[in-house]
């Protein structure tokens, strides 16, 4: 009797758990479409989407061996979520990346350069040298950097901007920063667009509270007879401390200190989701007003299928989705599934190839894509 009860209870628990995971995956894949910031908590499900998918796959395999009909729970939920899952994982063989560009191709790089390691420059100058060498090896025509620390005027500065422009062969630029939030007395802290092509117009867009993450920029540039607008964005970061990251890697609630750590992590996640909601709307409004085809590069600090991803990427192609493979994580920390850096393009650009450069020179990996313009109109 007890054995029969145990088997029935176990079966009920397994089915219920499977159903809950199926619902969680659906929320994680489609929660980013909700247009209300009061639903910020759906972002938590989006962050965990890949893990929900893994667990559901485990249930699917389990039920196939135990009771095949219950495998439908996982199967149906995965099929329902298949369109957004295609942006999460790419099951394609990587065709490789040719450093040599095709004739007429436009090569774009996006990278959160984490200050070009200015803090450790005196001890480890080779890091900055390796970063610059990596950029030069790829020879981008356009480079969008986030967390750019540089000086435009003081040639005694460690990161003297004219030196960067000369060494990288990118003579045109637009540097966006808030002088009230300078890195130090010599260096600004912001985002920058560098280009081999003339910039005919540029703008720094800032919205309350006018902090670093509420600023984004764009530059209109001319390549041959074509004009396009390049956006560079860095959405609200989570500002996790070392203690927060340690807790995330090894979560536990054993005492009051652990409870406070968990509250701190949830609070920062909530703040990040809400701020990115607002920032994404501002960027989307600007994109819709652009008179030119757009490219959008940047550190979104959010994963595919999030509100930021859906809102900013609406109607655009994603370079990873078109040519990437695997999970394609771009952040070297916290979790191995965080693809939080993106390159979006106007649909009239053909995405020829894409590469995530797995070099641990910053806490983010640089992204490279080659584009070919073709006008369908």
BANU-165430 format. One record per residue (C-alpha): residue number from 0; x, z, y. Coordinates in Angstrom, 1 decimal, padded with zeros to 4 digits. Layout:
 nudo     c1     c3     c2
  NUM      X      Z      Y
...
% end
This chain:
 nudo     c1     c3     c2
    0  000.0  000.0  000.0
    1  002.8  001.0  002.4
    2  004.7 -002.2  001.5
    3  001.7 -004.3  002.2
    4  001.1 -002.6  005.6
    5  004.8 -003.1  006.5
    6  004.6 -006.8  005.7
    7  001.5 -007.3  007.7
    8  002.9 -005.4  010.7
    9  006.2 -007.3  010.5
   10  004.3 -010.6  010.5
   11  002.2 -009.6  013.5
   12  005.2 -008.5  015.4
   13  007.0 -011.8  014.6
   14  004.1 -013.9  015.6
   15  003.5 -011.9  018.8
   16  007.2 -012.1  019.7
   17  007.2 -015.9  019.1
   18  004.1 -016.3  021.4
   19  005.6 -014.2  024.1
   20  008.8 -016.2  024.1
   21  006.8 -019.5  024.2
   22  005.0 -018.3  027.3
   23  008.3 -017.1  028.8
   24  009.8 -020.6  028.3
   25  006.8 -022.3  029.9
   26  007.0 -020.0  032.9
   27  010.8 -020.5  033.1
   28  010.5 -024.3  033.0
   29  007.5 -024.7  035.4
   30  007.6 -021.5  037.5
   31  009.8 -023.3  040.1
   32  006.8 -025.5  041.0
   33  004.9 -022.6  042.4
   34  004.8 -022.9  046.2
   35  004.4 -019.2  047.0
   36  007.4 -016.8  047.6
   37  005.3 -013.9  046.3
   38  005.8 -015.4  042.9
   39  009.6 -014.8  043.2
   40  009.7 -013.1  039.8
   41  009.2 -016.5  038.1
   42  012.9 -017.1  039.0
   43  013.9 -014.4  036.5
   44  012.3 -016.5  033.7
   45  014.0 -019.7  035.0
   46  017.4 -018.0  034.8
   47  016.7 -017.1  031.2
   48  015.2 -020.4  030.2
   49  018.1 -021.5  028.0
   50  018.1 -018.2  026.1
   51  014.3 -018.5  025.6
   52  015.0 -022.0  024.2
   53  017.6 -020.7  021.8
   54  015.4 -017.9  020.5
   55  012.4 -020.2  020.0
   56  014.7 -022.6  018.1
   57  015.6 -019.6  015.9
   58  011.9 -018.8  015.3
   59  011.3 -022.5  014.5
   60  013.9 -022.5  011.8
   61  012.8 -019.1  010.5
   62  009.1 -020.2  010.1
   63  010.0 -023.4  008.4
   64  011.5 -021.4  005.6
   65  008.8 -018.6  005.6
   66  005.5 -020.0  006.8
   67  005.7 -023.5  008.1
   68  002.4 -023.5  010.1
   69  003.7 -020.9  012.5
   70  006.6 -023.2  013.4
   71  004.0 -024.9  015.5
   72  004.2 -022.1  018.1
   73  007.8 -023.0  019.0
   74  007.3 -026.7  018.5
   75  004.4 -027.0  020.8
   76  006.0 -024.9  023.6
   77  009.2 -026.9  023.4
   78  007.3 -030.2  023.5
   79  005.3 -028.9  026.5
   80  008.5 -028.0  028.3
   81  010.4 -031.1  027.2
   82  010.4 -032.9  030.6
   83  012.1 -029.9  032.5
   84  014.3 -029.1  029.5
   85  015.9 -032.6  029.9
   86  017.4 -031.2  033.1
   87  018.6 -028.1  031.4
   88  020.5 -029.5  028.4
   89  021.7 -033.1  027.9
   90  022.2 -034.0  024.3
   91  024.3 -037.0  024.8
   92  027.9 -037.9  023.9
   93  030.1 -037.8  026.9
   94  031.5 -041.3  027.6
   95  034.4 -039.9  029.5
   96  035.3 -040.3  033.1
   97  037.5 -043.0  034.5
   98  039.7 -041.8  037.4
   99  040.0 -045.4  038.4
  100  036.9 -046.3  040.5
  101  034.9 -049.5  040.0
  102  035.1 -051.9  042.9
  103  032.6 -051.0  045.6
  104  031.8 -047.5  044.1
  105  031.3 -044.5  046.3
  106  033.0 -041.3  044.9
  107  031.5 -038.0  045.9
  108  032.9 -034.5  045.3
  109  031.1 -031.2  045.7
  110  033.0 -027.9  045.3
  111  032.6 -024.3  046.3
  112  036.3 -023.8  047.1
  113  036.1 -020.0  047.5
  114  038.1 -019.9  050.7
  115  040.9 -022.0  049.1
  116  042.2 -018.7  047.8
  117  043.4 -017.6  051.2
  118  043.3 -014.0  050.2
  119  046.0 -014.5  047.6
  120  047.9 -017.2  049.4
  121  051.0 -015.2  050.1
  122  051.2 -014.0  046.5
  123  050.0 -017.2  044.8
  124  050.4 -020.3  047.1
  125  050.4 -022.5  044.0
  126  046.6 -022.0  043.6
  127  045.8 -023.8  046.9
  128  048.4 -026.4  046.0
  129  046.7 -027.0  042.7
  130  043.3 -027.3  044.3
  131  044.5 -029.9  046.8
  132  046.3 -031.7  044.0
  133  043.0 -031.8  042.0
  134  041.1 -033.3  045.0
  135  043.9 -035.9  045.5
  136  043.9 -036.8  041.9
  137  040.2 -037.7  042.1
  138  040.5 -039.5  045.4
  139  036.9 -038.8  046.7
  140  035.5 -040.9  049.4
  141  033.2 -038.0  050.5
  142  034.0 -034.3  049.8
  143  031.5 -031.5  050.5
  144  033.0 -028.1  050.3
  145  031.3 -024.7  050.5
  146  032.9 -021.4  051.5
  147  035.4 -023.4  053.5
  148  037.8 -021.2  055.4
  149  039.9 -023.1  058.0
  150  041.1 -023.3  061.6
  151  040.5 -026.4  063.7
  152  042.9 -025.5  066.5
  153  045.5 -023.0  065.5
  154  048.4 -024.7  063.7
  155  049.8 -021.3  062.7
  156  046.7 -020.6  060.5
  157  047.2 -020.7  056.7
  158  044.3 -023.2  056.3
  159  044.9 -025.5  059.3
  160  042.1 -028.2  059.1
  161  044.1 -031.2  060.4
  162  046.6 -030.6  057.6
  163  043.8 -030.7  055.0
  164  042.4 -034.0  056.5
  165  045.8 -035.6  056.5
  166  046.8 -034.5  053.0
  167  043.5 -035.5  051.5
  168  043.2 -038.8  053.3
  169  039.8 -037.9  054.7
  170  040.0 -038.5  058.5
  171  036.4 -037.9  059.4
  172  034.6 -034.5  059.1
  173  031.9 -032.3  060.2
  174  032.5 -028.5  060.0
  175  029.5 -026.2  060.2
  176  030.0 -022.4  060.8
  177  028.8 -019.5  062.8
  178  031.6 -018.3  065.1
  179  030.1 -014.8  065.0
  180  030.8 -014.7  061.3
  181  034.4 -015.9  061.3
  182  036.6 -015.1  058.4
  183  039.3 -013.6  060.6
  184  040.7 -014.2  064.1
  185  042.2 -017.5  063.1
  186  039.8 -018.9  060.5
  187  036.2 -019.9  060.5
  188  034.0 -019.6  057.4
  189  031.5 -022.3  056.7
  190  030.7 -025.6  055.0
  191  032.4 -028.9  055.6
  192  031.8 -032.6  055.0
  193  034.9 -034.8  054.8
  194  034.8 -038.6  054.6
  195  036.8 -041.7  054.5
  196  034.0 -043.4  056.3
  197  033.2 -043.1  060.0
  198  030.6 -040.4  060.8
  199  028.3 -041.7  063.5
  200  026.1 -038.7  063.8
  201  026.2 -035.1  062.5
  202  024.2 -031.9  062.8
  203  024.4 -028.2  061.9
  204  020.9 -026.9  061.1
  205  020.4 -023.1  061.5
  206  017.3 -021.0  061.0
  207  016.7 -017.2  061.4
  208  018.5 -015.0  060.6
  209  021.2 -017.5  061.4
  210  023.6 -016.1  058.8
  211  025.9 -018.2  056.6
  212  023.4 -019.2  053.9
  213  020.7 -020.1  056.4
  214  023.0 -022.9  057.8
  215  023.1 -026.4  056.3
  216  024.6 -029.6  057.7
  217  024.3 -033.3  057.4
  218  026.4 -036.3  058.5
  219  025.4 -039.9  058.9
  220  028.1 -042.3  057.8
  221  028.7 -046.0  057.6
  222  030.1 -047.8  054.5
  223  030.2 -051.5  055.2
  224  026.7 -052.5  056.3
  225  025.0 -049.4  054.8
  226  024.3 -046.1  056.5
  227  023.4 -043.0  054.6
  228  023.0 -039.3  055.3
  229  025.0 -036.7  053.4
  230  023.7 -033.1  053.2
  231  025.9 -030.2  052.4
  232  024.2 -026.9  051.5
  233  025.0 -023.4  050.3
  234  021.9 -021.5  049.5
  235  021.6 -017.7  049.4
  236  024.1 -016.1  047.1
  237  023.2 -013.0  045.0
  238  026.1 -011.0  046.5
  239  026.8 -009.2  043.2
  240  029.4 -006.6  043.4
  241  032.0 -006.0  040.6
  242  029.7 -003.1  039.4
  243  026.7 -005.4  039.3
  244  028.6 -008.0  037.3
  245  029.9 -005.4  034.9
  246  026.3 -004.1  034.3
  247  025.0 -007.7  033.7
  248  027.7 -008.3  031.1
  249  026.9 -005.0  029.4
  250  023.4 -003.8  030.4
  251  022.3 -000.3  029.3
  252  020.0  002.4  030.6
  253  021.6  005.6  029.4
  254  021.5  007.7  032.5
  255  020.5  007.7  036.2
  256  023.6  005.7  037.2
  257  022.6  002.9  034.9
  258  019.1  002.9  036.2
  259  020.3  002.6  039.8
  260  022.6 -000.3  038.8
  261  019.6 -002.1  037.2
  262  017.5 -001.6  040.4
  263  020.4 -002.9  042.5
  264  020.6 -006.1  040.4
  265  016.8 -006.7  040.4
  266  016.7 -006.1  044.2
  267  019.5 -008.6  044.9
  268  017.8 -011.2  042.6
  269  014.5 -010.8  044.4
  270  016.2 -011.1  047.8
  271  018.0 -014.2  046.6
  272  014.9 -015.9  045.3
  273  012.9 -015.2  048.5
  274  015.7 -016.4  050.8
  275  016.3 -019.6  048.8
  276  012.6 -020.3  048.9
  277  012.7 -020.4  052.7
  278  016.1 -022.2  052.9
  279  014.9 -024.9  050.4
  280  011.8 -025.6  052.5
  281  013.9 -026.1  055.6
  282  016.3 -028.5  053.8
  283  013.3 -030.4  052.2
  284  011.7 -030.9  055.7
  285  014.9 -032.3  057.0
  286  015.4 -034.7  054.1
  287  011.9 -036.0  054.6
  288  012.7 -036.8  058.2
  289  015.9 -038.7  057.4
  290  015.9 -042.3  058.6
  291  018.6 -043.1  056.0
  292  019.0 -042.8  052.2
  293  020.3 -039.3  051.4
  294  022.9 -037.6  049.2
  295  022.6 -033.8  048.8
  296  025.6 -031.8  047.6
  297  026.1 -028.1  047.4
  298  026.0 -024.7  045.8
  299  022.3 -023.9  045.2
  300  023.0 -020.5  043.6
  301  020.0 -021.3  041.4
  302  019.6 -023.1  038.1
  303  017.7 -026.3  037.1
  304  013.9 -026.0  037.2
  305  014.1 -023.4  039.9
  306  012.1 -023.7  043.1
  307  015.3 -024.7  045.0
  308  016.1 -027.4  042.4
  309  012.5 -028.8  042.4
  310  012.0 -028.7  046.2
  311  015.3 -030.1  047.4
  312  015.6 -032.6  044.5
  313  012.1 -033.9  044.8
  314  012.1 -037.7  044.5
  315  015.9 -037.8  044.1
  316  018.2 -038.4  041.1
  317  020.5 -035.7  039.8
  318  024.0 -036.7  038.9
  319  024.3 -034.4  035.9
  320  020.9 -035.4  034.5
  321  021.8 -039.0  034.7
  322  025.4 -038.9  033.3
  323  026.3 -035.3  032.3
  324  026.3 -033.8  028.9
  325  025.7 -030.3  027.3
  326  024.8 -027.4  029.5
  327  027.2 -028.3  032.3
  328  027.7 -024.8  033.7
  329  029.4 -024.9  037.1
  330  030.0 -021.2  037.8
  331  032.8 -019.4  036.0
  332  031.3 -016.0  035.7
  333  028.4 -013.8  034.6
  334  026.9 -016.2  032.1
  335  028.1 -019.5  030.4
  336  024.8 -021.3  031.3
  337  024.8 -021.3  035.1
  338  024.7 -024.8  036.4
  339  024.1 -023.8  040.0
  340  026.0 -026.6  041.8
  341  024.3 -030.0  042.3
  342  024.7 -033.5  043.5
  343  021.4 -035.3  044.2
  344  021.1 -038.9  045.3
  345  018.5 -041.3  046.7
  346  017.0 -043.3  043.8
  347  018.5 -046.5  045.2
  348  022.0 -045.2  044.2
  349  023.0 -046.0  040.7
  350  024.9 -043.1  039.2
  351  027.8 -044.7  037.4
  352  029.6 -041.6  036.1
  353  029.8 -037.9  036.5
  354  032.4 -035.2  035.7
  355  032.6 -031.4  036.0
  356  036.3 -030.6  036.3
  357  036.9 -027.5  034.1
  358  039.8 -026.0  036.1
  359  039.7 -022.3  036.9
  360  040.9 -022.7  040.5
  361  037.8 -021.3  042.2
  362  034.9 -019.3  040.7
  363  033.1 -022.7  040.7
  364  034.0 -025.9  039.0
  365  034.3 -029.1  041.2
  366  031.8 -031.9  040.6
  367  032.6 -035.6  040.9
  368  030.2 -038.6  040.7
  369  030.6 -042.3  041.3
  370  027.7 -044.1  042.9
  371  026.8 -047.7  043.4
  372  024.3 -048.6  046.1
  373  021.6 -051.1  045.3
  374  018.6 -051.6  047.5
  375  015.4 -052.3  045.5
  376  013.5 -053.1  048.7
% end
